[in-house]
Structures are given as C-alpha cells and as structure tokens.
Amino acid sequence: MVRGKPVILVVVALLAGMLAGVSPAVATTPFFWGVATSGYQAEGSAPDSNWRRYEQAKTSSIKEPYLQSVDFRHHYAEDIDRAKQLGVNVFRFSVEWARIEPRPGQVDQAELAYYDDVVRHVVDAGMRPMITLDHWVYPGWVADQGGWDSDRTVDAWLANARRVVDRYKGFGAIWITINEPTVYLQNETANGGLAGWKLPWAQARLVKVHRAAYDLIHSLDPGALVSSNTAYIPAAQGILDASFLDQVRDKLDFAGLDYYYGASLDNLSAIHAASGEFWKVTPQPDGIYYALRYYARKFPGLPLYVVENGMPTDNGNARPDGYTRSDHLRDHIYWVQRAKADGMNVIGYNYWSLTDNYEWGSYQPRFGLYTVDARSDATLTRRPTDAVAAYRQLIAGHGVPAGYTPVRPPGFCSVVDGLGSCLDPARYPGPVAPLG
C-alpha cells in the first residue's frame, strides 16, 4: 500500500487535471474479486533484505520492530481458506526474492517448496493467484551491490523473474511485476537505500525490468495478464505517471491502481498520511470513481483493475466518526459500480488486506479484514471484522443492490483528478452496474 510523504502532493497539485473521452468498452470476462497480501509485510521469519536492514537500522520509517508479523509463512493454509470462504476468486501475494535466493545463485529449495504449496492451496481453493514479483523487497546481497543504483540489479532481477514465472506458469496467474514503482523508489531514498539525485536512473531501471518482464511472462505463460499497480495520488497522478506508467503503456494488459486517499475542497485530511497517521484521514469513497475515470480517459480501451483498496484504523479501534470498515467497503464498491455503469471497463477489485500486517515500520495502522495483534498475541489469532460478512455479501450479490445510498456522500468539489473531477462530477445519485 502507499505510504507517507508522496501524499503531500495532494496539496501541491490541486490544480492539475485534464478532460478527455472515456472508452465505452465493458468487460466481458467474469469480475475478479480478490484479497491481497505481501511477503515481507505478512510472512514473518524475515530473511536478509533491504527492508530487514532498514528495520534493524531503525531508519526514519521504522516505528517498531518487525517481530514475526502475522506469520503467513506458517498460517498460509488457513488464511487461504479464509479467503475462499469470502467467495473471492483472486488471491494476491508476492514471491519474495530475498527468501528464495538468499545468496547470489543459491536457491533455497525449501522456500520454493513453500511457495509451491501456497500456489497449490490457492488454485485448489478455486482462486487465481495474483503473483507480485517485487513488492519493494530485494535480497541483502543485492543491497550490497547497490540496489537499484546498479545495472547488475537489472540482470539479477530478471533472472529471478524467469525462475518464478517458469515455475508458476500454467496456473492461471495474474502477474504484477513491480508494486507501486514510484513509491517504491521514494521509500528507498527515504530509508537510505538510494541517493535522491540518482532517482532518474533507478526509475529507468524499473522501466527496463518491467518491459523485459512483460515480454518474458508472455513468452513463458501465454495468455496471462500482466501489469504493474500504481499508487493513485490525488491531483498529482499525471506527474507521477511520467516516471513509469507512461513509459510502459504498451506493456500493460490492464491499468492496475491502488486507491486509498482522496481529496475534495471540504476534505484535505489526506495530509495526515504524510506523517504516517493514516487512520486520521477521512475516507473519500467517491474518489475511486475519479481515479478509475482518469485511467479510462488516459488509456482508452485498457481494462482497469483496483489492485488495492482498504481503510486503516488506529490499532484496530473504532473510528471516532463511527465510519466502519464495512461502510468503507460498501461505499467504495458502490463507486466502482458507478464507474462500471458509466462505461468504464473495470475488471477487478482486491481488498487490502486479508489480515493486518507490518505496514512498513508499524503495526499501528490496521488494514485487515481479519485483525491480528502481532505485538502481544503469541497465537496470532485472526479475528474477523465487520467487513468479512460485508465482503462475502457483496461478492455473492455482485456488488451493492440498486438503490444503495453510500454512508459517506460525495465530497464538495472533488480534486482527485484535479479540477477535472470537480468540473465534471459523476451524477449522484446514479445507476450502478453489477460486477460479474
């Protein structure tokens, strides 16, 4: 998920935004309902990696120790079963390079067997794996050779990608090459893994590996869907896309976006994300509509997939305004259905995340459908939130029913897509289209 300082751009770029036409295409494939996790954030038993080193060095991002996170590494079978019981048909996870290649050229067969079993459980549960090749984590030995400041990382990264894709081809996987590339490198600079002035060269390397990985995956796993997911930053996305997404447009099978925080003239609370106080942000559900419309207009004809969406709470406590996780989920799905009804080719939605996890330095923001006290509960018991039943109902009903009224109404003059979303607002109330 998106973290921290990039959200400052919400204020800086409020006047950005362009108007263009929306493609009327509608998806013909079944809708992808999913849940998401990532390796370092959830697995526990963390091997040597850039992020393990940041945690041990207590860089500025680190608020508390990693511990064992929620130990997905040893609870994956039951967690995958929980996802199955929701009715989702996609399970997103990452295959951690640092885990399977702890030293250059040395492959840990036991860890590969673990991922083999994860894939088998996902497929046996009737879900498609969505496999992320890089969710911000690389081996410690790659850090030693310069991380994304080194051309050697490009070759090593692609060798690992070939290993993973060749192993899990033919399982109906949806492939994510790099999670939130722009935020990835911003976090690298914030944690000392990359000098800020070297960002352009590092960005060029990420573009290079995505383009090569796209072709590699299609050669090894024909028919697979391949993309990268971008963290949608209100009003500033056009600027951010220039560093990555615009350069790989011809190597995307869908536009993958992560939407967490919106903005409107009566809601600029997203600034709290800059200090890591995500739970203080007032949700802006209608913003997901404008984020989807932005990409429908930017990339006409390209399917759209919400790869991540969710709501943080403060250590699992209820929000002071009474807005619940189930309210947040239903309201966002309502606006996804509004996008679908208005002709946007939305093909999927993943909830972030299945369980609480280590949010890149802290356990305080709780995003899970199932909450877990990683700090003090030795059993790491998964406890369902109110959103578990809500998500199950939404999936079974193909979304909210006709006539649903969002708990949180649209903001006044949304600036999620600059002034374009204010000057050309969605009709409200308006029709919804079933998802799948």
N, C-alpha and C positions, 0 to 999 in steps of 0.2 A: 504494500500500500504506500501511498505518497506520504512523505514525512516533511515537516518543518519549513525551513526558510523559503523554498520556492513559492509558498502561498503568499508571501509579501507582494508578489507580482499582481495579486488581485487588486491592490490599491494603486499600484504604479500604472497599470494598463487599462483602467476602466473605460477609456475612450476608444479602445481598439474594436474592430469588428467590421465585417463586410456582409453584404446581402448578395445572394446568388440563388440559382434554382435548385430545387430538390428533386431527385430522381423518384418517379412514382413506382419503381420496382418493388415487389413484395416477395419475400422469401417463399420458396415452395418446399423447402425441407422442414422436417419437424423442428420445433423450437428446442434449443439447448437450455435446459435448466441445470445449473451447477452449483457446486460449493468449491471453495479454494483454500489451499494451504501453501506453505513454502517450507523448504527443507530446514534451513538454519533457524527460522522462527519457531518451528514446531517440533523438530525431531529430537532434540536433546543429544547427549553424547557427542558434543560438537568436536569435530576434528580440527586440526590446524588450518586456519584460513585467514583471509583479510579481516573478516568480522570478528573472528575469535580473538585475533590480536588487538583489534580496537577495544573489545570488551576487557581484555586483560590489561591494556594500557590505560583504560578509563578515559578515553577521549571525550570530547565535549558532548557527544551523542549519548554516552553511557550514563544512565541514572542509577542502575542497579545491576548486580551480577546475573549472568546467564542461567546459572543453576542447571536444571535439566529440561527447561521449558516445559512442554506438556508431554514430552516423551512419546511423540508419534512413532519414533523408531521401534518401540515395543508395544504400542497400542493401536497400530495401524489397522489391524483386522477389525477391531470393534468400532473404530472411527469410520471406516469404510462402510460397515454395516449400518451405522447411524445415518450416513448419507443415503444409503439405499432406502432406509425406512422413510426418509423425506420424500422420496419419489424422484430425485434428481437423476439425470441421465449423463451428467458430466462430472468428473472428479478431477480437480486441478491440483497438481503437486509438482515439485521440482526434483530432478535427479541431480544431487549435489556432486559437482566435480571434485570438491575437496574431500569428499567421502570415498569416492571410487578410485581416485588417483592421488593418494597421499604423498607420493614422491614421483618425480619425473619418470614416466614409463613404467611405473609399478602399479598394477591394477589390483585392487583389493577384491578378490572373488567373493568373499563373504558378503561384502556390501553390495556387490552386483546382484547376488542371490536375494538379498533383502529387497532391492528394487524389483527384481523379477516377481517376487511374491506380492508386492504392492500392486503391480500391473495385473497379475493374475486375479487378485481379490477384486480389483476394480472391474475388470471385464466379467468375471463370474457373477458380480452383483448387477450386471446389466447396464453398466455405465461405460462411457468412453473416457479413456484417460486424456486429460489435457496436460501435456508434459512441458514444463518450463526448463529450458536448457541452462539458463543463467538468471537466478533471482538474487543478483547483487553479490554473490559469494564466489570466490575463487581460492584455490589452494594456497597455503603459506609459501610454497616454493615458487609460485607464480608471483606472489608479492615480492619475494626476494629478487626476482629478475626484473622488477619494475612495474608489475601490474599492467594497467592499460597505458602506461607510458612507454611500453616496449613492443616492438613489432614481433618479438618472439611469442608474446601472448596470443597474437592472432593465429599463428600456426598451431600452438598448443591447444587453444580453444577449439579450433576446427577439428583437430584430431580427436578431442574428447566428444565433440558433437557427432562425428561419424561413428564413434564407438556406441554412443547411446542410441542414435537413430537406427543403426543397423541392428541393434539388439531388440528394439521395440517396434520395428516396422511391422505392418500387417495386423496390428491390434486396434485399428480404427482411431489412432491417436490424433488429437488436435495439438499442433506444436506451437509453442511460444518460444521464440529464440532468446530474446532479452527482455526482462521485466523492466518497464519504465526507464528506458535508457537515459533520458535527461536527468531524472532524479538520481539514478544510479551514480552518475559521474559527479553530480553535485554533492552527494554524500561522501564520495571518495575524496573530494577536495576538503570537505569539512572535517573528515577524520584523519587527514594527513597522508592518505594513500596516493594522492596525485596533487601536484602543484597546480594552482588555479590557472596560471598562464599557459599551462600545457593542455587545457581542456579542448581546444580545437583539434589537436592531433589525436587525442583519446576518442573524441566523438567520431572522427574519421575512421578509426579502427573499429568502433562498434558498427558503423555503417557497413564497413567491409565484411565483417564476420556475419552480419545478418544477411547481406546479399548472397554471400557464398553458402551460408547455411540453408537459405531458401532453395537454392538450386540443388544442394546436396540432398535435402529431405525429399524433394520431388523426384529425384533420381532413385533414391532408395525406397521410398514409401509413396508410390504413385497414388494420386487421388487424395492424399492427406491435405488438410487445411493448415496453413502456416501463416503466422503473423507475429507481431510484437505488440504489447499493450502499452499505451501511453497514459501517464497521469494527467488528467484534464485539469488545468489550472484556469479558473475563470478569467476571461477577458485577455489572457496572455498566451493562449494556446498557439495562435498563429506565429508568434515569435519563437516559441519553443519548438514547434514542428520543423522549423527551418534547419535545426541542428541534426535532426534524424529522420523523422517520418517523411518529410518531403523528398528526402534523398533515397528512400526505399519504396516509394509509392508503387512502382512496377513489380515489387517483390512482396506483395501483401495479398492474401486471399480474402481477408476481411480487415476492417479497421477495428482494432481492439482498444477500448478505452476503459479507464478506471475513474469513476466519479465518486467523490466523497463530499466535497465542499463547494457550495455555490455562493452567489453574491447577488444582491439587489440594493437599490438605494435605501431600503429600510432594513438591510441585513448585511453588514460588513464584518460579521463576527468571525469570518474565516481567518482573520488576522491572528486569532489565538493559536492556530496551527503552527505559526512561525516560532512560538515558544514551546511547542510540544504539548500544549494543553488542549488536545483535540476535543475533549468532552465538553469544552466551553463553547464550541462552535454551534450556532443554531442551524439545524439542518435546513436545506433548501431543496426539497424534492423536485420542484418544477425545473430546477437547473439541469437535471439529467435529460430532459426533453431537448433543451437548447444545446447541450453538448452533443447529443445524437444528431440534431439538425445541422450543427456545424460541420460534422464529418459527412453527412449526407450531401451537403452542398459542396464541400471541398472535394470529395471523391465520389461523384455521381456514379451509380452503378455498383459501388463496392459495398458488400454486406457489412453490417455493423454488429458488434458483439460487446456487451458490457462485461468485461473480464473480471472487474472487481467493483463492488459497491457494498457499503456497510456503515455502521454507526458505532463510534466509540462511547463507552461510558466510563465514569471515574471509578476504577476498581470494582466494576460491576454494580455500583449503586444506582438507584433510580435517578433520572434526570430531575432537577428541581422544577422544570416546567411541566413534568408529567408525561412528556412525549416518550412512548415506549419503543422498544426495538420492533415490535410487531407493527406499530403505527408507521414507523420509518420504512419498513419493508413494504407494506401495502401501498403507502403513498408513492414510493419510487416505482413500484410495478405499475401503478396507475399511469404514471407519466411515460413509462416505456410503452404501455398500451396506447397511449395517446399518440406517441410517435409512430407506432405501427399503423394506427388508424389514419394518420396523415400521410401515409405512403412511404415511410422510411423502412428500409429493408433490415429490420432488427432480427437477428437470427439467434441470439443467446443472451443469457444473464447468469452471472455467477455471484453468489453471496460471499463476501469476505467477512469473516471466515467461518469454517465449520466449528472450530474451537478457539478460545482465547489463545494467545501465543506471545512470544517475545517480540514486542514492537520496536525492534532496532534500538534496544537500550533500556527498555522499561516494560514492566508488566502492568503499569497503571492503566493505560488505555485498553479497555476490554471490547473486542470486536466480535466475539464468538456467538454463534447460535447456541452453543453449549459453553457455559462458563467454567473455568478451571482456575483454582487458586494455586498457581505454580510456586508461590513463595512459601506457603506454610502447610499445604495439604500433601502429605507424603504419598497418599494414594492417587493423587491427581485425578480425582473423581470428576467426571463430566456431568454437569447439571444443566438440564435444558432450560433455556429462557423461554419467554412467551412467544418468541419468534419461531420456535420449532414447529408448533402447531400451525402458526400462521403460514409458514412457508409450505408446509405439507398441503394445506388447504388451497393456497394459491396455485400450486403445481397441479393439483387434482382438478381445479376449476379453470385452468388455462388463464389465470390472472384474476383480477378483481372482477366482480359482477358488474353488469351495466347499471348505471345509477350510483355507483360508489362515489362518495364525496370525501376527498382527502382530509385527514385530520388537520394538516397544516396547509392552508391555502397558498396560492402563488404569492411570491413577494411583489412588492411595488417596484416596477421597472427593473426587471432582471438585467444584469450586465454579465451574465455567464458567457455570452458570445458578444461582448462589447455592447455598444448601443444597438446593434442589430437585434438582439433579443428583447430590448426594451421597445424599440420602434415597431417591431413585427412580432408581437406576443402571440402565443398559442391561444386559441379560443378556449375560454373557460367559463362554465363547464363545457365539455365537448365529448365527442364519441370515443369509445375505447374499442380496440380490436382484440380478440382472443389471441393468446400466444401459444401456438401449436395446436 
